[in-house]
Amino acid sequence: IYYWKVEEGLDNGAGGTYPAGDPNNRVSPVWTFDTSTLPEITAQPASVKIDAGQTAVFSMGYSSISSASVTWYKDGSPLTAGGDITIETDTDSSILTLANTDSSDEADYYAIVTNTGGSADPTLTAYLRLKKRLAWYQFEQNLNDSAGTNHAADTGNVAYAAGKVTSGGQAYAADPNGSNYGLLSTDAYPKTGFGNGLDTFTYECWVKLEAGEGGVILGTFNDGTTTGLRFSVNGAENNISAHVRQEGGQFVQPGTDSLATDSQWHHIALTYDGSAMKIFVDGSWKTTATGTVTNFAAWQYPIALLARNSRGTILEGFTGQVDDLQIFNYALTTDQVAQAWLGVQGGWICNTELPSLTYDYDNNCQVDIADFAIFAADWLESNRIYAQ
């Protein structure tokens, strides 16, 4: 790369000019000229998380002073267009399209640009992950993961009682009594990595509490103010809350009122879409905390199930009953959380997130002529205040 500028030596008022570098001279901007023949990457591909069957699209940009070709790679092997794979390349960009995606498409993708001078460094790696349930603890008299192989080791003797969820042959719920819990491996979900349940997620379960009961459902913390996770119901904060922290200490922490200790089953869901973390109770939205946490490290200590592993010390063991804990790698929508509740309970619930309910004056979860009548009565009354 060549750099140059032009400097004009101005009259110094003494019959000469200022020397080169004198601040009184006029100086042009610095120009550059690149004589490299290698291509240059100008836009990186982005990672994609989609439902199975949808189309994934990766795109990248480049510049080249000579004719160039682009090769896309999947897990280190070159891809060829055909079938569900489409590759479109022009003089400054390339697009890889994967149609009808399934689990076999979950992989790491990158591209390499080559011209007459050689090849540029590969693009950054982009990941394709399907939206899915990562782990599922049904607590059918064990701490096994029905969605995979991330079974928890029972460190005490977790007891079991009659469960809430009865579909699919389920009959039991965990009853850990505060002193019994499970330990997952440091490689279990949720964990660092795109689509592994920390960047975006849903954690949901059913909980039944007596007076004074509660604790942590899922949790572990690395050393120092670094990566940490806590999802609790009536824990030390005596509310339904979560704390998700990245490297450096930045965190997102929503919290809402404590769960009723009425010996009834209640559905709890925690969702995070990358910017908003929400808590739902019995299918209804309760609170939102905003913030972005993306820089996570690998777990140093095993994830505790029904407790919190605080740098090797187990704290806040859960008392009460828990059933059907599920971990997803994406944020369920308000409607999807509601259906998780309605699929067991039936009936209907109100979507309290809707802005239109501002005008639901009679609190029946619909805006109709009755609400207009309430509004009109107040409108006609006018509420004017006059001078004494």
DAFEN-V163451 format. One record per residue. RES is the residue in one small letter. SS is DSSP state (A for helix, B for strand, O for the rest). PHI is phi in whole degrees, -180 to 180 (NA if undefined). D_CENTER is the distance of its C-alpha to the mean C-alpha in Angstrom with 1 decimal. Layout:
RES:SS:PHI:D_CENTER
RES:SS:PHI:D_CENTER
//
This chain:
i:O:NA:41.7
y:B:-101:44.7
y:B:-124:44.7
w:B:-156:47.5
k:O:-148:48.6
v:O:-114:51.9
e:B:-121:53.6
e:B:-100:56.7
g:O:-77:59.3
l:O:-90:60.6
d:B:-59:64.1
n:O:-90:64.4
g:O:80:67.4
a:O:-125:69.7
g:O:83:70.7
g:O:-144:67.7
t:B:-124:63.9
y:O:-67:61.1
p:O:-71:60.1
a:O:-57:56.9
g:O:90:53.8
d:O:-69:55.6
p:O:-65:53.2
n:O:-80:55.9
n:O:-74:55.5
r:B:-91:53.4
v:B:-127:50.4
s:O:-78:48.4
p:O:-62:44.7
v:O:-88:43.8
w:B:-99:43.7
t:B:-130:42.1
f:B:-143:42.9
d:O:-99:40.9
t:O:-99:43.2
s:O:-66:40.6
t:O:-98:40.6
l:O:-76:37.2
p:O:-67:34.4
e:B:-129:31.6
i:B:-79:27.9
t:B:-110:27.0
a:B:-148:23.6
q:O:-95:20.9
p:O:-71:19.0
a:O:-107:15.2
s:O:-68:12.9
v:B:-133:12.5
k:B:-129:10.5
i:B:-140:13.1
d:O:-76:15.1
a:O:-58:18.1
g:O:95:21.1
q:O:-81:19.5
t:O:-99:20.4
a:B:-102:18.5
v:B:-129:19.8
f:B:-117:19.9
s:B:-135:22.1
m:B:-144:23.8
g:B:-125:26.7
y:B:-153:29.7
s:B:-129:33.2
s:O:-155:36.3
i:O:-86:40.0
s:O:-137:41.1
s:O:-57:40.1
a:B:-131:36.9
s:B:-125:35.1
v:B:-123:31.4
t:B:-117:30.4
w:B:-95:26.9
y:B:-126:26.0
k:B:-118:23.9
d:O:50:23.5
g:O:89:26.5
s:B:-108:28.8
p:B:-66:29.9
l:O:-101:29.1
t:O:-120:31.9
a:O:-65:31.7
g:B:147:32.8
g:O:65:31.7
d:O:-86:28.0
i:B:-106:27.7
t:B:-123:28.6
i:B:-126:29.1
e:B:-120:30.4
t:B:-127:31.6
d:O:-123:33.7
t:O:-73:35.1
d:O:-144:32.0
s:B:-158:28.9
s:B:-149:27.8
i:B:-126:25.4
l:B:-106:24.4
t:B:-122:23.7
l:B:-119:23.0
a:O:-94:24.0
n:O:51:23.7
t:O:-65:20.9
d:O:-142:20.9
s:A:-60:19.9
s:A:-70:22.5
d:A:-87:20.7
e:O:-67:17.6
a:B:-166:18.7
d:B:-103:18.7
y:B:-123:20.5
y:B:-154:22.5
a:B:-131:25.8
i:B:-127:29.1
v:B:-102:31.6
t:B:-130:35.3
n:B:-133:38.4
t:O:-65:42.0
g:O:-88:41.2
g:B:131:38.6
s:B:-113:34.8
a:O:-77:32.1
d:O:-60:29.5
p:O:-58:26.7
t:O:-65:23.7
l:O:-62:20.5
t:O:-76:18.8
a:B:-113:16.3
y:B:-115:14.5
l:B:-110:14.7
r:B:-131:12.6
l:B:-87:13.3
k:O:-69:11.2
k:O:-163:12.8
r:B:-83:13.5
l:B:-87:13.2
a:B:-149:15.6
w:B:-150:18.1
y:B:-105:20.5
q:O:-85:23.3
f:O:58:25.6
e:O:-85:28.6
q:O:63:30.7
n:O:-162:28.4
l:O:-112:25.0
n:O:-80:24.4
d:B:-94:21.2
s:O:-75:22.3
a:O:-98:19.5
g:O:-173:20.4
t:O:-122:22.2
n:O:-87:20.2
h:O:-74:22.9
a:O:-95:23.3
a:B:-85:26.7
d:B:-76:28.5
t:O:-90:29.8
g:O:-130:32.2
n:O:-158:33.2
v:O:-57:30.5
a:B:-88:32.5
y:B:-134:31.7
a:B:-131:32.7
a:B:-62:32.7
g:O:-91:29.2
k:O:-86:27.8
v:O:-83:26.5
t:O:-116:29.5
s:A:-72:28.4
g:A:65:28.7
g:A:81:31.2
q:O:-72:29.1
a:O:-140:31.4
y:B:-121:30.1
a:B:-137:27.7
a:B:-76:27.2
d:B:-134:29.5
p:O:-78:28.8
n:O:62:31.2
g:O:83:29.4
s:O:-113:30.8
n:O:-110:29.5
y:O:-162:26.0
g:B:-114:24.4
l:B:-119:23.2
l:O:-92:20.7
s:O:-76:21.0
t:O:-72:19.1
d:O:-104:17.7
a:O:-78:16.5
y:O:-82:13.0
p:O:-79:10.6
k:O:-157:11.2
t:O:-64:10.7
g:O:115:10.5
f:O:-60:8.7
g:O:79:7.9
n:O:-105:8.9
g:O:92:6.7
l:O:-115:5.6
d:O:-69:3.4
t:O:-143:1.3
f:B:-168:4.9
t:B:-139:8.4
y:B:-117:11.2
e:B:-139:14.5
c:B:-164:18.2
w:B:-108:21.7
v:B:-135:23.5
k:B:-131:27.2
l:O:-125:28.7
e:O:-97:32.2
a:O:-56:33.2
g:O:83:31.9
e:O:-94:29.3
g:B:142:25.6
g:B:147:23.5
v:B:-93:20.2
i:B:-84:18.6
l:B:-153:16.4
g:B:-175:16.4
t:B:-161:17.4
f:B:-135:18.0
n:O:-76:19.2
d:O:-65:22.4
g:O:73:22.6
t:O:-87:20.0
t:O:-125:17.4
t:O:-58:14.3
g:B:-155:14.3
l:B:-145:12.9
r:B:-146:14.8
f:B:-127:14.6
s:B:-134:18.2
v:B:-128:20.6
n:O:54:23.8
g:O:-84:23.4
a:O:-61:25.0
e:O:-83:23.7
n:O:55:25.3
n:O:-150:22.4
i:B:-92:19.2
s:B:-151:16.6
a:B:-147:13.7
h:B:-144:13.3
v:B:-121:10.4
r:B:-125:12.2
q:O:-103:12.1
e:O:-59:15.4
g:O:94:17.9
g:O:103:17.1
q:O:-65:14.8
f:B:-145:12.8
v:B:-122:11.4
q:O:-143:13.7
p:O:-83:14.4
g:B:-155:17.6
t:B:-138:20.1
d:O:-57:23.5
s:O:-64:24.5
l:O:-77:24.7
a:O:-60:28.2
t:O:-96:30.2
d:O:-113:32.3
s:O:63:32.3
q:O:-114:30.4
w:B:-78:27.2
h:B:-132:24.1
h:B:-96:20.7
i:B:-119:17.7
a:B:-136:14.1
l:B:-122:11.0
t:B:-124:8.1
y:B:-146:5.0
d:O:-103:4.6
g:O:103:4.3
s:O:-140:7.8
a:B:-125:8.9
m:B:-109:8.7
k:B:-121:11.5
i:B:-116:14.1
f:B:-121:16.3
v:B:-129:19.7
d:O:52:21.9
g:O:81:19.9
s:B:-109:20.2
w:B:-68:17.8
k:B:-116:18.9
t:B:-159:16.9
t:B:-137:14.1
a:B:-119:13.2
t:B:-106:11.9
g:O:158:10.9
t:O:-121:8.9
v:O:-129:8.4
t:O:-135:8.1
n:O:-96:11.4
f:O:-104:11.5
a:O:-107:14.8
a:O:-64:16.0
w:O:-68:17.0
q:O:-89:20.6
y:O:-129:21.3
p:O:-58:20.7
i:O:-70:18.1
a:B:-91:20.3
l:B:-104:20.2
l:O:75:21.9
a:O:-173:22.2
r:B:-127:20.7
n:B:-93:21.7
s:B:-96:22.4
r:O:57:23.5
g:O:100:25.7
t:B:-111:26.8
i:B:-85:25.9
l:B:-129:25.5
e:O:52:25.0
g:O:-58:25.8
f:O:-80:25.2
t:B:-115:28.3
g:O:116:28.4
q:B:-122:27.2
v:B:-132:23.8
d:B:-136:23.4
d:B:57:21.1
l:B:-77:17.9
q:B:-124:15.2
i:B:-123:11.8
f:B:-112:9.8
n:O:-97:7.1
y:O:-151:6.1
a:O:-86:6.9
l:O:-64:10.7
t:O:-76:12.8
t:A:-57:15.5
d:A:-65:18.0
q:A:-67:16.3
v:A:-64:16.0
a:A:-60:19.5
q:A:-67:20.7
a:A:-62:19.5
w:A:-76:21.9
l:A:-66:24.6
g:A:-64:24.8
v:A:-104:26.2
q:A:-90:27.8
g:O:76:29.0
g:O:77:30.2
w:O:-146:28.0
i:O:-137:25.8
c:O:-96:25.3
n:O:-84:22.2
t:O:-73:22.6
e:O:-77:20.0
l:O:-68:22.5
p:A:-61:24.3
s:A:-64:27.5
l:A:-72:27.9
t:A:-57:29.2
y:A:-100:32.4
d:O:-88:32.4
y:O:-71:35.3
d:O:-100:36.4
n:O:56:33.0
n:O:-109:33.3
c:O:67:29.9
q:O:-152:31.7
v:O:-101:33.4
d:O:-142:36.9
i:A:-64:40.6
a:A:-66:40.7
d:A:-68:38.1
f:A:-65:40.1
a:A:-64:43.3
i:A:-65:41.7
f:A:-63:40.6
a:A:-65:44.1
a:A:-63:46.0
d:A:-70:44.2
w:A:-63:44.6
l:A:-69:48.4
e:A:-67:48.9
s:O:71:47.6
n:O:60:47.6
r:O:-73:49.9
i:O:-119:51.4
y:O:-109:54.9
a:O:-63:57.1
q:O:-71:59.2
//
